[in-house]
Amino acid sequence: AKGFLDNDQSFPVRVTLKSDSQFLDKIKAMLIVGKTATLRGTCTEVASDGSVILQAF
């Protein structure tokens, strides 16, 4: 999934979901439907396009 940090278009974020998250299916469903989700996670790397890769938990 992709989004923006605090809805600021200059800070793109890509989200990966840990498979052991107990809310994995619910989070995936929200992101697929296009709802706004507030996720907590760890920054795992910065991609070549400057986006932050967030490992949500």
TIGUGU-352264 format. One record per residue (C-alpha): residue in one letter; x, y, z. Coordinates in steps of 0.2 Angstrom, whole numbers, padded with zeros to 4 digits, always signed. Last residue first. Layout:
BEGIN
AXYZ ...
This chain:
BEGIN
F+0012-0019+0066 A+0016-0009+0050 Q+0033-0011+0042 L+0035+0007+0034 I+0045+0009+0019 V+0049+0028+0017 S+0048+0035+0000 G+0063+0044-0008 D+0062+0036-0025 S+0076+0025-0021 A+0067+0018-0006 V+0071+0023+0012 E+0072+0008+0024 T+0064-0002+0038 C+0054+0013+0046 T+0045+0004+0060 G+0026+0004+0063 R+0010+0012+0068 L-0004+0014+0056 T-0018+0026+0054 A-0030+0020+0040 T-0040+0030+0028 K-0052+0020+0018 G-0047+0015+0001 V-0057-0002+0000 I-0040-0011-0002 L-0032-0002+0012 M-0046-0006+0024 A-0047-0024+0019 K-0028-0026+0021 I-0029-0018+0039 K-0043-0030+0044 D-0034-0045+0037 L-0018-0041+0046 F-0025-0036+0063 Q-0017-0050+0073 S+0000-0045+0065 D+0011-0060+0062 S+0012-0058+0043 K+0020-0041+0046 L+0012-0028+0034 T+0022-0018+0021 V+0018+0001+0019 R+0025+0013+0006 V+0026+0031+0012 P+0027+0047+0002 F+0033+0062+0011 S+0031+0077-0001 Q+0012+0073-0003 D+0010+0078+0015 N-0006+0068+0022 D+0003+0066+0039 L+0015+0055+0030 F+0008+0050+0013 G+0001+0034+0007 K+0006+0018-0003 A+0000+0000+0000 
